[in-house]
Amino acid sequence: MRVAEARTLEREARQGPGIGSVEVLAALLVLLVIFRGELAGVVPGARWQTWTTVFVSVLVQAVPFLVFGVLLSAVIAVFVPRSFWARALPRHPALAVPAASVAGVVLPGCECGSVPIAGSLIRRGVTPAAALAFLLAAPAVNPIVLTATAVAFPGDPEMVVARGLASLVVAIVMGWLWLRLGKAEWIKLPHRPDVDGASRGRAFWSACRHDVVHAGGFLVLGAAAAATINVLVPEAWLQTLAAEPVLSVLALAVLAVLLSICSEADAFVAASLSQFSLTSRLVFLVVGPMVDLKLISMQAGVFGRGFTARFAPATFVVAVLAGSVAGMVLL
């Protein structure tokens, strides 16, 4: 079996790299830059400028943290032995979930970095429930995000507490739900290059290139989708929905998914939505780092579409409920 796999890899290496989705996406981006003048003549100037501004800003916010996450993921995959996770996390999966959620507090990253890290943790033998709990908690409860929230809401310090607690609850609940209802076949991690026989340095860079290809391409697609939604959703709709308590919560939850703002910056956007209640804005802050367009795209690339189709809607519902309850109790 190993001989057959080795021959397959050798044959693929002789054939050279083929043209895949990443190459096609890169070509489309180049064409977009070349023909931006012609496209600006077709699309109204203001809308085109808004689209390009949102698209570039999402990428600028996300790429540094994506690179950080990819590097950390490669470190975990190459340099951290499997036995470390057996010692670091409780053996019982139900206890490993909250432990992994709390571990997200010490990692200064956003959702773009947490996706490849979670995938690497699963490959290293961490129970998927704990890895997914870490994926949800890390972007929402790390010190940078909580500090940004405190700066954005200087007159409402309880917003920081409510965001941190609600986000931890969502991460733990989703981890326990996966233990109860999740199936291993729902997660389809993409094929990774076989690095067991390579040197650590070579294996490290091979893992980095692999994760950048899979996560970076989907990040660009998510950024493009978020920019398109920003252009299509009329601002007047938000003004109308703000007057309805229940609809305002749902509206900002959906808006968080569509805008796809990095978790380090979303608190300032939430603070600017002053026409909405604090509870509505809290839901916006809880949902955004866990379910947005770029994150859904990246999860589909790392874990498979079947997983994302189940995990993202369930996370959205739990996040809305947790944010609403925390808002009613703490705000």
ABEGO torsion letter per residue (X at the ends): XAAAAAAAAAAAAAAEBBBBAAAAAAAAAAAAAAAAAAAAAABBAAAAAAAAAAAAAAAAAAAAAAAAAAAAAAAAAAABBAAAAAAABBABAAAAAAAAAAAAAABBBBAAAAAAAAAAAAAAGBBAAAAAAAAAAAAAABAAAAAAAAAABAABAAAAAAAAAAAAAAAAAAAAAAAAABBAAABBBBBBBBAAABBAAAAAAAAAAAAAAAAAAAAAAAAAAAAAAAAABBAAAAAAAAABAAAAAAAAAAAAAAAGBBAAAAAAAAAABAABBAAAAAAAAAAAAABBAAAAAAAAAAAEAAAAAAAAAAAAAAAAAAAAAAAAAAX
